[in-house]
């Protein structure tokens, strides 16, 4: 590519991870927060599991009826639980996530 365009600079995986993906994730979260802010009621599902390397993960999905009266769902977060996956730690991680999306009172 350098031969075609002298000013071309390859994009590294580190740059994509830190900048491009981070911006995309923030924009997606902002859109989800706006949509969830406009609805009155929703239901959360919390799923936890471990992979083959015994790493624990937690996924939180919200379900609701949108303005077109159609069911809709969003995965609002997927996190790795580094601490033991006790009920208290799962509760604490879940509370943190639902506070970040302002859906605690819905």
C-alpha positions as CSV (number, residue, x, y, z in Angstrom):
1,X,0.0,0.0,0.0
2,X,2.9,2.4,0.7
3,X,3.8,2.2,-3.0
4,X,0.2,3.3,-4.0
5,X,-0.1,6.0,-1.5
6,X,3.0,7.4,0.3
7,X,0.8,9.0,3.1
8,X,-0.9,5.6,3.9
9,X,-0.3,4.5,7.5
10,X,-1.6,1.1,8.5
11,X,-4.1,0.9,11.3
12,X,-3.0,-1.2,14.2
13,X,-5.2,-3.6,16.1
14,X,-4.4,-1.6,19.3
15,X,-5.7,1.6,17.7
16,X,-8.9,-0.1,16.6
17,X,-9.5,-1.5,20.0
18,X,-8.8,1.7,21.9
19,X,-10.4,4.2,19.6
20,X,-12.7,2.9,16.9
21,X,-14.4,0.1,18.9
22,X,-14.6,2.3,22.0
23,X,-16.4,5.1,20.1
24,X,-18.8,2.6,18.5
25,X,-19.5,1.0,21.9
26,X,-20.2,4.4,23.5
27,X,-22.5,5.4,20.6
28,X,-24.4,2.1,20.8
29,X,-24.8,2.4,24.6
30,X,-26.1,6.0,24.2
31,X,-28.7,4.8,21.7
32,X,-29.8,2.0,24.0
33,X,-30.1,4.4,26.9
34,X,-32.3,6.8,24.9
35,X,-34.6,3.9,23.8
36,X,-34.8,2.5,27.3
37,X,-35.5,6.0,28.7
38,X,-38.6,6.3,26.5
39,X,-40.3,3.1,27.7
40,X,-42.2,2.6,30.9
41,X,-41.8,-1.1,31.7
42,X,-39.1,-3.7,31.0
43,X,-38.0,-7.1,32.1
44,X,-34.4,-8.1,32.8
45,X,-32.8,-11.5,32.4
46,X,-29.5,-12.2,33.9
47,X,-27.4,-15.2,32.7
48,X,-24.2,-16.4,34.1
49,X,-21.9,-19.1,32.8
50,X,-18.3,-20.3,32.7
51,X,-16.1,-21.2,29.7
52,X,-13.8,-24.1,29.3
53,X,-11.0,-22.2,31.0
54,X,-13.3,-21.7,34.1
55,X,-13.7,-18.0,33.5
56,X,-17.0,-16.7,34.7
57,X,-19.2,-14.3,32.6
58,X,-22.5,-12.4,33.2
59,X,-24.9,-11.2,30.5
60,X,-27.8,-8.9,31.1
61,X,-30.6,-8.6,28.6
62,X,-33.6,-6.3,28.8
63,X,-36.9,-7.1,27.1
64,X,-39.8,-4.7,26.4
65,X,-42.7,-3.9,24.0
66,X,-41.6,-1.1,21.7
67,X,-43.8,1.8,20.4
68,X,-44.9,-0.4,17.4
69,X,-46.2,-2.9,19.9
70,X,-43.5,-5.4,19.0
71,X,-41.3,-7.3,21.4
72,X,-37.8,-6.0,21.5
73,X,-34.6,-7.1,23.4
74,X,-31.2,-5.6,24.0
75,X,-28.1,-7.1,25.5
76,X,-27.2,-4.2,27.7
77,X,-23.9,-5.7,29.0
78,X,-21.7,-8.7,29.0
79,X,-19.0,-8.7,31.6
80,X,-16.4,-11.1,33.0
81,X,-16.8,-11.8,36.7
82,X,-13.2,-12.0,38.1
83,X,-14.4,-12.5,41.7
84,X,-16.1,-15.6,42.8
85,X,-19.6,-15.9,41.3
86,X,-21.5,-15.8,44.5
87,X,-25.0,-14.4,44.7
88,X,-23.7,-11.2,46.3
89,X,-21.1,-10.6,43.6
90,X,-23.7,-11.2,40.8
91,X,-26.1,-8.9,42.6
92,X,-23.4,-6.2,42.9
93,X,-22.4,-6.5,39.2
94,X,-26.1,-6.4,38.1
95,X,-26.9,-3.3,40.2
96,X,-23.9,-1.5,38.7
97,X,-25.1,-2.2,35.2
98,X,-28.7,-1.3,35.7
99,X,-27.7,1.9,37.4
100,X,-25.5,2.8,34.4
101,X,-28.5,2.3,32.1
102,X,-31.0,4.1,34.4
103,X,-33.4,1.2,34.4
104,X,-33.6,0.4,38.1
105,X,-37.0,1.9,38.6
106,X,-38.7,0.4,35.5
